[in-house]
Amino acid sequence: MQITIFGLTISSSWGNGHATPYRALIRGLHRMGHKVRFYEKDVPYYARHRDFREIPYCDLVLYPDWATIYRDALAFAARSDVVITASYCPEGARISEEVLGLGRPLKVFYDLDTPVTFAKFASEGETEYLYPQQISAFDLVLSFTGGTALRKLERDYHAQVARPLYGCVDPDEYHRVAAVPELMCDLSYMGTYAADRQAKLNALFLETARRSQDMQFLLAGTLYPYDWQWPKNVQHLDHVSPLRHAALYSSSRATLNITRKDMAESGYCPSGRFFEAAACGCPILTDAWEGLDTFFSEEEVICVDSADVVVRTLRSDRGELQKLAERARQRTLDEHTGDDRAHQLLGYFDEAMSQHRRAQSEVA
């Protein structure tokens, strides 16, 4: 099967949570014998922080702008079995309009930011990457979050088929490695600055650091205000390459997961980094959201809602934390790898194709 994707980025993990889940998913498809071409606009901020320009399991096309490549890109897409356009793809709504006019391929939209998309629809009426009226035209709509997001896609936006395609991890890239001295810490947090995460970051991470001067903390992420006064026991790294993610998690006594406001309110919203940390055997502390127990139990991750709870957890028995981490790791390897998501995706394709054929026969 030939699958064509128009997405935000696969080549750079800088400042986004799209690249590494794409890599895990596409490598899984490649292992099953499917071919994937990924179109990515070559923007300066990703070009300066690119992890690679080509990869063995995907045909990566970096292009300067849509006007330059649209004829060749649409011709290739028209010969594909499946074409996927995705959230935050530059000029994505325009690209989707062109793709929806193609005859042969199954047409899919993958929203890795569904609650954010809904919020933009409510405040602005549309987004650069998707118009509300386009949703019903796709054969299949995939959402990085489940729960109410799926019901809303079908009820309010009349999606023909709406299914969850959650984050995932490539265990070949994310596994336990030797600790690295410069990354060793009692608690790490990896995430780009987001205003709607800031209150939780302050309450759960920075306040914990202020109360625990005998411990070391590491925050990895870009776009934080340059004039911030960090606690002295917090090390800030603007960016950690995916090549060092496993080392960061393996060097952390525990790591913290914080969910963006729109995502948390929607529920069923595990980030890709959630599974990456688990695959590396790092104990995970997380904020709570509806549906968390669908992915991990209270014997696999620890929900925290205050600095008091975080401090108490960090000072608990190290052996018990590692037992918890090992259970989360095994759950991740059993249910949340790129291969698992690739199998799910192919099943969704079959379901959408069957529904499309039924609809055509009813019209005939």
N, C-alpha and C positions, 0 to 999 in steps of 0.2 A: 504494500500500500504506500502511495506517495502522499505525504501530509505536508502542507505548506502553512507556515505560521507568520503572521505579521504582529510583532510584539514590541514591548518597550526595549528590553535588552537581555541578551544571554551572555554577552562578552564581558560585561563589567558588573561586579557586585557592589560597586561604590554607591552608597546612598539609596539602595533599593532592596526590596525583598523578593524581586522577581527572578533574578538571574539563576540563583542556585536551585530553586525548585524546577525551573525549566530544564536545567542541565540534568537533574536526576530523572525527570520524566522522559526526556528525549533519549537519554542513554538507555532507559528501559525499553522504549520503542525500538531503538536500534538493535538491542539484543534479540528482539523478537523478529528481526528481519525487515522492519519497516524503514522507509527512507523519509527523512525530514529535512526540509529547507526552511531556514529561519531568516526573515528579512528584518534588519535592524537599522534604523536611521543612525548615521555616524555623527553623533552630536559631540561637541568639544569636551563637556564634562565627563562623559564616559570614555572618550578617546584618551584623556589624560590619566585615567585609572583603569585601563583595560587589562583584563587577566589573560586574554589571548585574542588573536585575529582569526584563527581557524581551529576547528576541533575535528577529531576523527569520526565522531558519531553523528555529525550534523553538517549539512551544507549551509554555512553562514554567509549571508550576503549583507555587507555593509554598504549603505547607499547614502548619497549626499542629500537628496530630497526626493519626494514622491514624483514630481514632474519629470525627473531625469530617468526614472526606471519603470514608470507605471506600465508602459506598453509591454516590455519584456516580462515584468512581474505578473501582470494579469494573464499573459499568454501562458506562462508556466502554471499559474494557479488554475487556469481553465482545464489543463491536462491532469491536474491532481485528483486524487480520490476525495480528499478532505481539505478544506481551507479554513483556517482558524484566524480570526482577528481578535485582538486582546486589549484589555484596559491599559491606558496610558501610552498606547502606541501613538506617536506623533502623527497628526492628521488622520487618526484612526477612523473617525466617522466617515470621512471622505473615502478612505480605502474600503471600509465596509460597504458603502453605497455601491462602489464598483464591483466588489466581490459578490454582493447579493444579486447582481445582474448576470452572473455566470450560470450556465446551464447544468453542466455535468457534476461538479463536486458537491459533497455534503458541506453545508455552510454552518459554521460554528462560531459563537462568540464566547471567549473565556474571560470572565471578570475576576481578576485577582484582588479586586478592591470593591466588592459589591456594595457594602454599606456606604462607602465613600461616594460611589456612583449615585446611589439613591439620594444622599445628602446634596450632591451637586444638582441633581434634577430638581430637588425641592427649592434650592436657592437660586439657581441660574437657568433652569429649564432644559439644559443639555450639557454635554461635555465635549471636549475636543475629540475624544475617542469613541463616543457613542451618542446617538440621538435616541430618545425614548421610543419613538415609533419604529426604530429598526429592530428592536428586540423580538417582536412577533414574526419578523421575516426570516429569522434564523431557524434552521432545522433543529438546532440544539444550542442551549445556553448553559454554560458551565460556570459554577460559582466557587470561589475559594472559601466561602463561608456557607454553612447550611442553615437549617432551622427556618426562621421566619423569612430569611432572604429568598429561599426557594419558593415559598408560598407567595411572596410578594411578586416575584418575577412572573409567576403563572397567573395570579389573580389580577394584579394591577397593570401588568405590562403584556399579558397574553402570550408569554413564551410558549412555544409549541411543546418543548420538552426542556425542563430545567433540572439539572442534576449537580450534586456537589463534586468538585475535584479539589480535594484539600492539598495542603502542602505535603512535602515528602522529602526523603533524604536518599543520597547515594552512599550506601555503606562502604563502597570501595574508596570513597574520599573522606568519609567521616567515621572514624573509629578511634579507639584509645591509642594514644602514642605517649612517648616519654615526655614528662613535664619539661618546660623551658623556663629557666630561672627568671628571665625578664618578664614573663607572663604570669608567674605564680601569684596567686591572690586567694583570699578567703571567699570573695564574692565577685563575680564578673557580671557585666551587663553589656550586651551588644545590641545597638539600635541607633538609627539616625534620629536626630532631634525632631520631635513633633510636639507642638504646643499642647495638644490634647493628651499627651502622655506625661507631661511635665509634673503635674501634681503627684502622680503615683511614683514617678522617678524620685522626686524629692522626699516623699514620705517613706518609701520602701528601700531606697538605695542610699541617697545622700544623707538622710537622717540617721540611718544605720551606721554609716561611716563616721558621722560626727560623734555618735555614742560609743564607738568601738575603736579608740585610738590605737589599741594594740593589734588591730587587724589591718590587712591590706586589701584595697578594692581596685578594680580595673573597669573602666568604662570605655568601650570601643564604639565610635560612631561619629559621623560628620555633621556639620551644619549647626553645632552648638554655638551660642553667642560667645564671641571672642573675649568679651570682658568679664566672663564668669569668674567667680572666686571659688575654686574647687577646694574641698577639704584636703588637708595636706596628705592624708593617707589614701587619696584617690588618684590613680594614674589614668590619664586620658590619652587614648590613641585615636587619631582622626580616622584611621582606616586600618582594618586588618584584612589582608588578602585571604580568599578562601583556602589558599594553600596553607595558611596558618590557623584556620578556624579550629581544626582538630587539636592543635597544640594549645590554643587558648582554653578550650573546654577541658582538656586533659590537665591543664595547669591550675584550674580553678577548683577550690574545695566545693563550691556550688555556683550556680549561675541563676540569674533572675530573668524571668519573662514578664514583660509588661505589654498589655494589649491596647491598641488605640481605641478611643472612646466609641466611635461609630461601630467598630468591629465588636467590641465587648458588649455593646447594647444589642447587637444582632445575635450574638452567641454562635456556637459551633464554629470557632474561628482560630484554629491552631496555626501559628506561623510556621514557615519552613524551618526557622532556627530552633523552634521547639523540638522538632524531630532530630535536627542536627546535633544539638546538645545531648539529647538522650542517646543517640547512636554512639557518642563518644564516652558514654558512661559517666556523665557529669550530673550530680544531683540537681534537680530543677525546683526552684521556688517560683511560684506564679501567682498573679492575680486571678481572681475567680471569674468565670463567665458561664452562662448556660451552655450545657453540652460538653463541658470539659471531661466529664466522666465517660463520654463516648470514646474518648481517645486514651485517657489515663485515669487510673483509680487513685484513691487517697493513699494506697500502698506503693504508688509509683512516682507521684509528684506531691509536693507540699504547697497548699494554698496559703498565702500570706496576705494580711490586710493592714499591717502596721509594722513600724520599726521594731516594736517590742517582740513581735512574733519572729521577725527575721533574725534579730540578735539571738533570741533563744534557740532558734534552729541552728544557727552557725556555731553556737557553743554546745550543741548536743553531741552525742557520740558519733565520731567519724565513721566507725564501722556500720552503724545503723543507716547513716546517710548513703553509704556505698551499696548496702543491700537494696535500698530503695532505688538507687540509680541503676543497678543491674536489672531489676525488674522492669523499669522503664525502657532500658536498652533492648531487652528481649521482646517486649511488646512492640517496639518500633521496628525491629528486624522482622517480626512476624506480620505486621499490618501496615506499615507506613513508609515503605521504600519506593523508589522510583519505579521498580518493576511492578509493585502492587498497584500504583496509580496508573501505569500503562495498561495493565489488564482491565482496570475499571474503565479507562477511557475507551478502549476498544469495544467493551460491552455497551457503553453509551452510544458509540457510533452505530452499532448493530441495531440498537433500540430505536434510534432516530431514523435510520434508514427504513426500518420496517414500518414505522408510523408514517413516514413520507410516502412509501409505496401504497399503504392503505388509503391515505388521503387522495392520492392520484386515482386509485381505482374507484373510489366513491364518486369523484368528479366525472370520471368517464362513464 
